[in-house]
Amino acid sequence: MTVVLPRPGGPAAPWCQARRWYERELGWPTSGEAPLELLTGLRFDALGLPLDAGVALLGRAVRTGPVALDAGARRLWFLVAAGSADELPELLDWLEWGAVALDLAVRGPGGRIAAPVPAGAGHCRPGALGPGEPGGPVAPARAVWVRPPRAGDRGGEAEPSLPVTGLGGEGAAPDLARLVGAAATEVHRARLLRARGARRGLPGERQPLAFSYASRMSAGTRPRSFTL
């Protein structure tokens, strides 16, 4: 899957109706000032992966909720159910990833992520996004939706799509354990591949791609007879 990054010299981002759309259509609180950000830990938490690992995860047969690309940080943010940030350390231990250094970022209570511009946002008016935001479009989009949330009545159609704890999730919600297991696998794989590329041409043994058995099982990459 190819993710196209916004070009620095591209068209300016339309921010005018962004805050209204998030707060009125989804019921998601924002920072209320420019640059606009979504507050985590209230309606959702966010799991962040490096761009290469995140793109690889999108290509796997793992269900996710909304996914945002932060072009500046070159990181994909996978939205998960509120409270997931607190459960992540124990979940990684259960998946046998606790002893492995992983470039997994997580945003929970008190955190924030860049707010992607929603489709159909209009042009800004003076003061529309806060005291620091001049009128009119001013800068390229820092973040875009790769898999956008669905607008509903105060988030009525958004939160049920967020991964939650429990095998199989609750109702139609994706399962958090499977997502985290697959995310850990791809982050670890991407780190090893980057290290292998940096060592290319140098003497030494190649490091094998070794992964947690529990994570491979939850991600669906073990033999079919052992897959949950």
C-alpha positions, 0 to 999 in steps of 0.5 A: 500500500502506498501512502502519499505524503503532502508536499511542502509546497503544495496547496494550503490546508483548509482549516476553517470548519475542522474544529466544528466538524470534530466537535459537533459531528464526532464529539471529539474535543480539540486543542481549540487553537492553531495548529489544531490538535485532537485531544487523546484519553477522552474519546479515544487513545492513539497508537503511533508507529513509524511510517514504514511499519505503519504502512506495512501494518495497513497491508495486513489482514488486521482490522483497525479503526481510524488511521491518521498520517502525521507527515511532519513526524512521519508516523501513522496514528491508529486510533484505539478505545480510550483507556488502551494506553494504560493497558498497553504495557501489560498487553505487550507483556502478555504478547511476549513483547515486553522485553523488546525495545519497540518504537511504539508511541502511545497517547492517552490522557493529557496527550494530543495528535495533529488533527487531519483536515476533514473532507469538505472543510472550508476556508478559515475566517479570522479567529476561527481556530484561535487567537494565533490563526490568521484568516485564510489558508496558511500552510500545507496539511500536517496531517491527513486521514488514511482511514477517516472516522465516520461522522455520526451523532456525537461520535455514535458511529465512530467509537464502535469502530475503535479497537478494544480489549478482548479477543474478537473485540466487543460487537463489531469493534476490532480487537486491540490485542490483534492490532497491538500484536501485529503492530509490534511485529511490524515495528520490530521487523522495520527496525531490523530491516533498517539496521540490516540496510545500514550494515549492508556491505559490512562484515558480520552475520545477518540478524534473523527476523525473530518474533514473539510467538504470542504476537504472531498468533494474535496477528494471524501469522502462525500456521493456520492450526495454531491461529486464534 
